[in-house]
Amino acid sequence: MWEISQSLIGGFAAALSPIYVLYALVGAVLGTITGVLPGLGPLGAMAILLSFTLTMDATGAMILFAGIYYGAMYGGSTTSILLNIPGEAASVVTCIDGYEMSKRGRAGAALTVSAVGSFIAGTISILGLMFATLFLSDIALRFGPAEFLAIGVCGLILLVRLSGGSILQSIIMILVGMALATVGVDFLSGIERFTFGNLELSQGIEFLPVAMGIFGVAEVLITAEEKEYQQPVKKVKMRELLPTRREWRSSVPAMFRGSFLGFLIGLIPGPSPVIATFVSYISEKKISKHPEEFGKGAIEAVAGPESANNAAVGGAYVPLFALGIPFTPAMAMVLGALMLHGLTPGPSLIRERADLFWTVIASMYLGNFMLIALNIPLVNVFVNILRVPKNILLPTIVLICMIGVYSVNSSQLDLLLLAIFGFVGYVLRGVGFQPAPLILAMVIGPMIETSLRQALNITGGNFAGVVFRPICMTMYIVASLTFIIPAASKVIRKLRSKSFSRRH
Amino acid sequence: MDGNGRRKEKIIAVVLVGFSVLYLASSFRLEIGNPRNPGPGFFPIAIGGILTVCTVIHLARALRKGRPREKAAPSVGRKNYRAIAVIVASGIVYPLILGTLKFLVSTFAVTFCMLYILKPERLFSWIFLALVMVIASFIVFSRLLGVGLPMGPLEVFLFHIGG
């Protein structure tokens, strides 16, 4: 404990240096702006800024990305409450009761509760992240290739189950992502794969143009598809921002419940902030003494989900820092930024680069303070961002994406890949494919391949030796249960309804 | 999903099958190795095989859906497909002209095209705005952030303005 507090104090000392404070502030502001703008979520912002993190050190890049991720969660609620437009997916649930409160003239109270809830959740999840990462990374040091293979495979299985939409489509996206990751020189044998004699392709398909294309450019194309429509922007008066005593009493317990729930859900693969908001909303409604108020402007329905989505952000960092495996697309971006700086996250990173870990943790606390200080008084400024015409905003985003991709390798192939994957992302999303599994598989795929080949090598080609190990088996069983339980309950429901109809 | 959407779904399903078959066929050219010592083709063949099966099932499902029974409701506004085409074309053309025309001219061309296609009414405003955006981005990225952008005489001149 003494060691942890000492490391944290060291982290704060570094995080309070002017340059890191500036990165945290820039991240928080950019995150809030991307959260406010419908369409451009934290993923798009991270993808666009990924290449520019090269101009800063790894710690600065992590601080910037953490600020963006948290800021987007704060900003997303603003448009949900004021305009009934979710700035990003994790704020959809807030629209239900947040907008109802806004219609009743309680928009200010909803915004304050959402900001305070986000702050509490952010703080709780950072504490959880700190302890869970240290605990898990200690265990992970004893893992071999078979265990890392099991984590990768189970992570993808859970992702298929939880990412929503068609299971088959998610599996296809994962396999396409893995296939793309095999392009280039195989680093175990040194043989070129799928390069078709192209020298640039022998380096492999870079993660950056694919991510920026699928999330950044595709988002631009989807927004460009629709004709412009501007919603009138509402103003919130400062004196309306204070919730009543009754509103505080109802919302504070919901904030804590949402925080713990969100952190736990953040640990599992998939779009955890989105899932966390739905689970929090449902559980708040179930335990409420007035469930009939839900959907009509219940403040717990804003406080719980808004806290849950912020807490899930902290939870999502745990598998990345402890195991080196990103379970959400946003964490894949964070991993991409670390890899651009030549760092591979995982159990050894916390020991080798303890300064980075603790500075990032400390800067998350600072970022949370900045966000609450920025978001409540400047709510009207952020909402005005919606007034920027899309015909200026969209070309600017594409321009930044193009320069960003080019700046990393000065490669024209990367620029071409950016355009191609932008179009691919746009088309696939048009027919219901989720691009997130593709991106995650592109990152996890090489780890799965390396672990599988190493594990087979160690066990002398014995597949049973790779699978039937205590930790691996537990993980495979848990992952399988996520498919077996819903299928079994479906069969039981069908049988019950059949026997019921036979009796009547 | 309306008739147009179904058609799109089928086309994408066919493209995915084509991609997976091509990937699987290319994987067989690589050395598979053996379970004790898997070669570079081991993993791609496994991935390609499963991907082919999945995409064929997906295609079969897409074909089985057939035509929609009811006529779809008309969409609220016409979609701006011209804008999509121009933005994608700009992205493809940009790397092809960047080497020859260098940063300022090529970036100006694609930025202007995108601005113009999204709101064609204000031609001269967009020329001016594209010029401002390109010069501003050059100064920010090349001078302030030190990004290595393709330089011609124009860029060298701009780079040295102000010392």
Chai-1 contact restraints between the chains, C-beta under 6 A:
chainA,res_idxA,chainB,res_idxB,connection_type,confidence,min_distance_angstrom,max_distance_angstrom,comment,restraint_id
A,T55,B,L145,contact,1.0,0.0,6.0,A-B,restraint_1
A,L168,B,H58,contact,1.0,0.0,6.0,A-B,restraint_2
A,I171,B,C54,contact,1.0,0.0,6.0,A-B,restraint_3
A,I172,B,C54,contact,1.0,0.0,6.0,A-B,restraint_4
A,L175,B,I47,contact,1.0,0.0,6.0,A-B,restraint_5
A,L175,B,I50,contact,1.0,0.0,6.0,A-B,restraint_6
A,L175,B,L51,contact,1.0,0.0,6.0,A-B,restraint_7
A,M178,B,I47,contact,1.0,0.0,6.0,A-B,restraint_8
A,A179,B,Y23,contact,1.0,0.0,6.0,A-B,restraint_9
A,A179,B,I47,contact,1.0,0.0,6.0,A-B,restraint_10
A,T182,B,P44,contact,1.0,0.0,6.0,A-B,restraint_11
A,D186,B,P40,contact,1.0,0.0,6.0,A-B,restraint_12
A,S189,B,P40,contact,1.0,0.0,6.0,A-B,restraint_13
A,I191,B,P40,contact,1.0,0.0,6.0,A-B,restraint_14
A,R193,B,P40,contact,1.0,0.0,6.0,A-B,restraint_15
A,F194,B,S26,contact,1.0,0.0,6.0,A-B,restraint_16
A,L221,B,I84,contact,1.0,0.0,6.0,A-B,restraint_17
A,A224,B,A83,contact,1.0,0.0,6.0,A-B,restraint_18
A,E225,B,K79,contact,1.0,0.0,6.0,A-B,restraint_19
A,E225,B,N80,contact,1.0,0.0,6.0,A-B,restraint_20
A,K227,B,G77,contact,1.0,0.0,6.0,A-B,restraint_21
A,N391,B,L118,contact,1.0,0.0,6.0,A-B,restraint_22
A,N391,B,K119,contact,1.0,0.0,6.0,A-B,restraint_23
A,P395,B,T111,contact,1.0,0.0,6.0,A-B,restraint_24
A,P395,B,M114,contact,1.0,0.0,6.0,A-B,restraint_25
A,P395,B,L115,contact,1.0,0.0,6.0,A-B,restraint_26
A,L399,B,T111,contact,1.0,0.0,6.0,A-B,restraint_27
A,I403,B,F141,contact,1.0,0.0,6.0,A-B,restraint_28
A,S407,B,V147,contact,1.0,0.0,6.0,A-B,restraint_29
A,S410,B,G148,contact,1.0,0.0,6.0,A-B,restraint_30
A,Q412,B,P95,contact,1.0,0.0,6.0,A-B,restraint_31
A,L415,B,Y94,contact,1.0,0.0,6.0,A-B,restraint_32
A,L415,B,P95,contact,1.0,0.0,6.0,A-B,restraint_33
A,L416,B,P95,contact,1.0,0.0,6.0,A-B,restraint_34
A,A419,B,G91,contact,1.0,0.0,6.0,A-B,restraint_35
A,A419,B,I92,contact,1.0,0.0,6.0,A-B,restraint_36
A,F423,B,V88,contact,1.0,0.0,6.0,A-B,restraint_37
A,V431,B,K8,contact,1.0,0.0,6.0,A-B,restraint_38
A,V431,B,E9,contact,1.0,0.0,6.0,A-B,restraint_39
A,V431,B,I12,contact,1.0,0.0,6.0,A-B,restraint_40
A,E449,B,F43,contact,1.0,0.0,6.0,A-B,restraint_41
A,R453,B,P38,contact,1.0,0.0,6.0,A-B,restraint_42
A,L456,B,P35,contact,1.0,0.0,6.0,A-B,restraint_43
A,L456,B,P38,contact,1.0,0.0,6.0,A-B,restraint_44
A,G460,B,R36,contact,1.0,0.0,6.0,A-B,restraint_45
A,G461,B,P35,contact,1.0,0.0,6.0,A-B,restraint_46
A,G461,B,R36,contact,1.0,0.0,6.0,A-B,restraint_47
